[in-house]
Amino acid sequence: MENFRKVRTSEEEMPLPFPDLPPDVVEMKVKEGSKIRNLMNFAMAQMELKGRRQIVFSGCGRAVTKTITCVEIMKRKLGGLHQVTKVRYKTVLEVWENQDPPPDGPAQNLTVHKNVPSICILLSRDPLDPNQAGYQPPEPRHEAGEDTLGSSTKGLKRPLPPPCEELLPKKLQVQVSDSPRGTGTTAGQQD
């Protein structure tokens, strides 16, 4: 494959795997090169300023982790969102062109069909069917002053556990007897 270079990549179009979605639902198609800040600015504007009730994030291949990151950020910022996750495979078509074609023949192209993992995540302000596969209820809300070990409410770090006794520094006392000068000294004392 060292003589070939990729000239085109295309994904097969698949309908969203969620029934009964409103026709104007926003689908955030996350790509490998997408900037999370840009995605989140647009998605948050749709949910907060335009009052959308549902939003779908989708991504495939290397964009799957970025898709999940966007969803988790949105859940933390907005709170109270119901979630349904669907995982499937998508076919990606890659066209590769030969860089060193035979002198008396046409350029050779190679077409590769790849099945890559894909994820679609629906976030909704309205309750969803809890019996469907991939459903996650909203995380319970904590009061602002409540101290919990598992989660923080304002981005504060959770408190460290108390130190173990064996890790605490101990005073070290060394008794030196019969020193060459003839006087006994204790470590830390001056002669």
C-alpha positions as CSV (number, residue, x, y, z in Angstrom):
1,M,0.0,0.0,0.0
2,E,3.0,2.3,0.0
3,N,2.3,3.3,-3.6
4,F,-1.3,4.2,-2.9
5,R,-2.8,7.4,-1.3
6,K,-6.3,7.9,0.0
7,V,-8.3,10.2,-2.3
8,R,-11.8,10.0,-0.9
9,T,-13.7,8.7,2.1
10,S,-17.5,8.5,2.4
11,E,-19.9,7.1,5.0
12,E,-23.1,5.4,4.3
13,E,-26.1,7.4,5.4
14,M,-28.2,5.7,8.0
15,P,-31.4,6.9,9.6
16,L,-31.3,7.7,13.3
17,P,-32.1,4.6,15.4
18,F,-34.7,6.4,17.6
19,P,-38.4,6.1,16.8
20,D,-40.8,9.0,17.3
21,L,-38.2,11.8,17.0
22,P,-39.6,15.2,16.1
23,P,-38.7,16.2,12.5
24,D,-36.7,19.2,13.7
25,V,-34.5,17.4,16.1
26,V,-30.9,18.6,16.1
27,E,-28.3,16.0,15.1
28,M,-24.7,16.8,16.1
29,K,-22.5,14.8,13.7
30,V,-19.2,14.6,15.5
31,K,-16.2,14.0,13.3
32,E,-12.6,13.1,14.2
33,G,-11.4,16.7,13.6
34,S,-14.3,18.4,15.3
35,K,-13.5,20.9,18.1
36,I,-15.4,20.0,21.3
37,R,-15.7,23.7,22.1
38,N,-17.5,24.5,18.8
39,L,-19.8,21.5,19.1
40,M,-20.7,22.4,22.7
41,N,-21.3,26.1,21.9
42,F,-23.8,25.2,19.2
43,A,-25.5,22.3,21.1
44,M,-25.9,24.4,24.3
45,A,-27.3,27.3,22.3
46,Q,-29.9,24.9,20.8
47,M,-30.9,23.5,24.1
48,E,-30.8,26.7,26.2
49,L,-31.6,29.6,23.9
50,K,-33.8,27.9,21.4
51,G,-35.5,25.7,23.9
52,R,-35.1,22.4,22.2
53,R,-36.3,19.4,24.1
54,Q,-34.1,16.8,22.5
55,I,-30.7,16.5,20.8
56,V,-28.8,13.6,19.2
57,F,-25.0,13.2,19.1
58,S,-23.6,10.7,16.6
59,G,-20.1,9.7,15.6
60,C,-18.2,6.8,14.1
61,G,-14.7,5.4,14.2
62,R,-12.2,7.6,16.0
63,A,-14.9,10.2,16.7
64,V,-16.8,7.8,19.1
65,T,-14.9,8.9,22.2
66,K,-15.3,12.6,21.3
67,T,-19.0,12.0,20.9
68,I,-19.3,10.5,24.4
69,T,-17.2,13.4,25.8
70,C,-19.7,15.9,24.3
71,V,-22.6,14.1,25.8
72,E,-21.1,13.9,29.3
73,I,-20.3,17.6,29.2
74,M,-23.8,18.5,28.2
75,K,-25.3,16.2,31.0
76,R,-23.1,17.9,33.6
77,K,-23.9,21.5,32.4
78,L,-27.7,21.1,31.9
79,G,-28.5,18.3,34.4
80,G,-31.8,16.3,34.4
81,L,-31.3,14.9,30.9
82,H,-32.6,11.4,30.0
83,Q,-30.3,9.4,27.7
84,V,-30.6,6.5,25.3
85,T,-27.5,5.1,23.7
86,K,-27.4,2.9,20.5
87,V,-24.2,1.3,19.2
88,R,-24.0,-0.1,15.7
89,Y,-21.7,-0.5,12.7
90,K,-21.4,1.8,9.8
91,T,-19.8,1.1,6.4
92,V,-17.1,3.5,5.3
93,L,-16.0,3.5,1.7
94,E,-12.3,4.5,1.0
95,V,-10.9,5.1,-2.5
96,W,-7.2,4.8,-2.9
97,E,-5.3,5.9,-6.0
98,N,-2.0,4.3,-7.2
99,Q,0.8,6.8,-7.2
100,D,3.0,4.8,-9.6
101,P,0.6,3.6,-12.4
102,P,2.0,1.4,-15.2
103,P,3.3,3.6,-18.0
104,D,1.1,2.3,-20.7
105,G,-2.1,1.7,-18.6
106,P,-4.7,3.7,-16.8
107,A,-4.4,4.8,-13.2
108,Q,-5.5,2.1,-10.8
109,N,-7.9,2.8,-8.0
110,L,-8.5,0.5,-5.0
111,T,-11.9,0.6,-3.1
112,V,-11.9,-0.5,0.5
113,H,-15.2,-1.1,2.5
114,K,-14.7,-0.8,6.3
115,N,-17.1,-1.6,9.0
116,V,-16.5,0.9,11.8
117,P,-18.2,1.2,15.2
118,S,-20.8,4.0,15.4
119,I,-22.7,5.5,18.3
120,C,-25.9,7.6,18.5
121,I,-26.9,9.2,21.8
122,L,-30.2,10.8,22.4
123,L,-30.5,13.4,25.2
124,S,-33.9,14.5,26.2
125,R,-35.4,16.9,28.8
126,D,-38.6,14.9,28.6
127,P,-38.8,11.4,30.1
128,L,-38.0,8.5,27.8
129,D,-39.1,4.9,28.0
130,P,-36.9,3.3,30.8
131,N,-37.5,-0.2,29.4
132,Q,-35.7,0.4,26.1
133,A,-32.1,-0.9,25.7
134,G,-29.4,1.7,26.3
135,Y,-31.6,4.0,28.6
136,Q,-29.9,5.9,31.4
137,P,-31.9,8.0,33.8
138,P,-30.8,11.5,34.8
139,E,-28.2,11.7,37.5
140,P,-29.6,12.7,40.9
141,R,-29.2,16.4,41.7
142,H,-27.2,17.3,44.8
143,E,-27.8,20.4,47.0
144,A,-25.1,23.1,46.6
145,G,-23.9,22.7,50.2
146,E,-24.0,18.9,50.2
147,D,-20.6,17.2,50.5
148,T,-20.4,14.0,48.5
149,L,-17.3,11.9,47.9
150,G,-18.5,10.6,44.5
151,S,-19.3,13.8,42.7
152,S,-18.7,17.5,43.1
153,T,-21.3,20.2,42.4
154,K,-19.2,23.2,41.5
155,G,-16.1,21.5,40.0
156,L,-14.4,21.4,43.4
157,K,-12.0,18.6,44.1
158,R,-13.2,16.0,46.5
159,P,-11.5,16.0,49.9
160,L,-8.5,13.8,50.5
161,P,-9.0,10.9,52.9
162,P,-7.2,11.3,56.3
163,P,-3.5,10.1,56.1
164,C,-2.6,6.7,57.4
165,E,-0.5,6.6,60.5
166,E,2.3,4.7,58.9
167,L,2.7,7.5,56.3
168,L,3.1,10.3,58.9
169,P,6.7,11.4,59.6
170,K,8.1,10.2,62.8
171,K,10.7,12.0,65.0
172,L,14.0,10.3,64.6
173,Q,16.2,10.2,67.7
174,V,19.7,8.8,67.4
175,Q,21.8,8.3,70.5
176,V,25.5,8.1,69.9
177,S,27.4,6.7,72.7
178,D,31.2,6.6,73.2
179,S,32.0,9.2,70.6
180,P,35.6,9.6,69.7
181,R,35.7,13.0,71.5
182,G,34.6,11.3,74.7
183,T,31.2,13.0,75.0
184,G,27.8,11.4,74.2
185,T,25.7,13.5,71.9
186,T,22.2,13.3,70.6
187,A,21.4,13.9,67.0
188,G,20.4,17.4,66.4
189,Q,22.6,18.8,69.2
190,Q,25.6,21.0,68.5
191,D,29.0,20.1,70.0
